[in-house]
Amino acid sequence: PHFKLDAGSVILFPVLPSMIQLADKYGLLKKIICSLHLHVQVNAAMNPLLVYAYATTHNLPKIAAAASTHLLYPPLSSYSKEDIQIIPTVTAYHELLRFHKYQKYRLQHILLNEDIFLHGYGTCPVHKQWATQLWEHKLVYLATQIEAGMQIVEEMSELAGRLSSCILCCKALTAAMEMFQYKCRKVARTVDYMPQDY
């Protein structure tokens, strides 16, 4: 069944595990349990680590996947040892580590393989060398700083101000940024879409 929740009607996570346990214990309708699971999933944005831990403990892979999106940033290393210990198994933790590594690898690959003048499109004869150097310098810098879940397009958009005096350079930058956005959207954003052989 599909349910839709209003923002004001979401049950906060701390009470949900007990509610689900009672629903199971008393054999309440599957529809009620599904509704409670939806409340857990909605809580992923506010409590991603708690929701991920709960979902992996209770074999709820779709909810774990939804929570994994919100665990892309900040880096896992920023969590305390006590926080991370709530993840119930080494396998569940390892999946998150693999997911972060995969995200970083894919984003670095995208960064280091894009040109500002895509296939020569919109090449500015006056600023080509300068614009290309600005672009490449920013790409290399970001590639060394990259974290899983980083918003590459936002990071690269600061170049717009530096290239704003030239219409051709602005058009080329816009096209390159749109290509970035397209390629970044294709990178897996949840653990369940990450290639298993990675």
C-alpha positions in Angstrom: 0.0 0.0 0.0 1.1 3.6 -0.7 0.6 6.2 2.0 1.3 9.9 2.0 2.2 11.8 5.1 1.7 15.5 6.0 4.7 17.1 7.6 2.8 17.7 10.8 1.6 14.2 11.1 4.9 12.4 11.2 5.5 10.3 14.2 9.0 11.0 15.7 11.5 8.2 15.5 12.0 7.5 19.3 8.5 6.2 19.7 8.3 4.2 16.5 10.2 1.1 17.4 8.0 0.5 20.4 4.8 1.1 18.3 6.0 -1.3 15.6 6.9 -3.9 18.3 3.4 -3.6 19.8 1.8 -3.8 16.3 3.7 -7.0 15.6 3.0 -8.4 19.1 -0.8 -7.9 18.8 -1.0 -8.9 15.1 -2.3 -5.6 13.8 -3.1 -5.2 10.2 -0.3 -5.2 7.7 -1.6 -1.8 6.5 -0.9 -0.3 10.0 2.6 -1.8 10.1 3.3 -0.5 6.6 2.2 2.9 7.7 4.5 2.8 10.7 7.4 1.8 8.4 6.6 4.8 6.3 6.9 7.0 9.4 10.3 5.4 10.0 11.4 6.1 6.5 10.3 9.8 6.7 12.5 10.1 9.8 15.6 9.2 7.8 16.2 12.8 6.8 16.3 13.9 10.5 17.9 10.8 12.1 19.7 9.0 9.2 22.0 6.9 11.4 19.3 5.8 13.8 17.0 4.9 11.0 19.7 3.1 9.1 20.6 1.1 12.2 17.0 0.3 12.9 16.3 -0.7 9.3 19.4 -3.0 9.0 18.6 -4.6 12.4 15.0 -5.4 11.3 15.8 -6.4 7.7 14.0 -3.4 6.1 16.3 -2.8 3.1 14.2 -0.1 1.4 14.2 2.0 4.6 18.0 1.4 5.0 18.5 2.5 1.4 16.4 5.7 2.0 18.5 6.5 5.1 21.8 5.8 3.3 21.1 8.9 1.0 21.1 11.1 4.1 24.4 9.5 5.4 26.4 10.7 2.4 27.3 13.9 4.1 28.9 14.5 6.6 31.6 11.9 6.1 31.2 8.8 8.3 34.5 9.7 10.0 32.8 12.7 11.5 30.5 10.5 13.7 31.8 9.5 17.1 32.6 5.9 17.9 29.6 5.7 20.1 27.3 6.9 17.4 28.6 4.5 14.8 28.3 1.6 17.2 24.5 1.6 16.8 25.0 0.1 13.4 24.1 -3.5 14.2 26.6 -5.5 12.0 29.9 -5.1 10.4 28.3 -5.9 7.1 25.8 -2.9 7.4 28.7 -0.6 8.3 30.8 -2.0 5.5 28.0 -1.3 3.0 28.0 2.4 4.0 31.8 2.6 3.7 31.6 1.0 0.2 28.9 3.4 -0.7 30.9 6.4 0.4 34.0 5.1 -1.5 31.9 4.5 -4.6 30.4 8.0 -4.5 33.8 9.6 -4.1 35.2 7.5 -7.0 32.4 8.3 -9.3 32.4 12.0 -8.5 36.1 12.3 -9.0 35.8 10.5 -12.3 33.2 12.9 -13.5 35.3 15.9 -12.3 38.5 14.9 -13.9 36.9 14.0 -17.3 35.0 17.1 -18.1 36.0 20.1 -20.3 34.5 23.5 -20.1 34.3 23.7 -23.9 32.6 20.3 -24.4 33.8 18.9 -27.7 34.9 22.4 -28.7 31.3 23.7 -28.2 31.2 27.5 -27.7 34.9 27.9 -27.6 35.8 31.5 -26.9 38.8 32.4 -29.1 39.7 35.3 -26.7 39.5 33.6 -23.3 39.9 29.9 -24.2 43.2 29.4 -22.5 42.4 31.5 -19.4 38.9 29.9 -19.0 40.3 26.4 -19.5 43.0 27.0 -16.8 40.4 28.4 -14.3 38.2 25.3 -15.0 41.0 22.8 -14.7 42.4 24.4 -11.6 39.0 24.2 -9.9 38.4 20.6 -11.0 41.7 19.4 -9.7 41.2 21.2 -6.4 37.8 19.7 -5.9 38.9 16.3 -6.9 41.4 16.3 -4.0 38.7 17.6 -1.6 35.8 15.4 -2.7 33.5 13.8 -0.2 30.6 11.5 -0.8 27.5 13.5 -1.5 29.4 16.6 -2.4 27.4 19.0 -4.6 29.8 19.4 -7.5 27.6 21.8 -9.5 27.3 24.2 -6.5 31.1 24.1 -5.9 31.8 24.8 -9.6 29.2 27.5 -9.9 31.6 30.1 -8.3 33.4 30.2 -11.7 30.3 32.0 -13.1 31.4 35.2 -11.5 34.9 35.0 -12.8 33.7 34.3 -16.4 30.7 36.7 -16.3 32.3 39.3 -18.6 32.2 37.0 -21.6 29.0 35.7 -23.2 30.7 32.8 -24.9 32.5 31.7 -21.8 29.2 32.0 -19.8 27.4 29.8 -22.3 30.1 27.2 -22.3 30.1 27.2 -18.5 26.4 26.8 -18.4 26.5 23.8 -20.8 29.4 22.2 -18.9 27.5 22.6 -15.6 24.3 21.1 -17.1 26.4 18.1 -18.2 27.9 17.8 -14.7 24.4 17.9 -13.2 23.2 15.2 -15.6 26.2 12.9 -14.9 26.0 13.5 -11.1 22.3 12.6 -11.1 23.2 9.2 -12.7 25.5 8.3 -9.8 23.8 5.9 -7.3 22.4 7.9 -4.4 21.4 5.0 -2.2 23.2 1.8 -1.2 20.7 -0.4 -3.1 21.6 1.2 -6.4 25.4 0.8 -5.9 26.9 -1.8 -8.2 27.5 -5.0 -6.2 30.8 -5.7 -7.9 32.3 -2.4 -6.7 
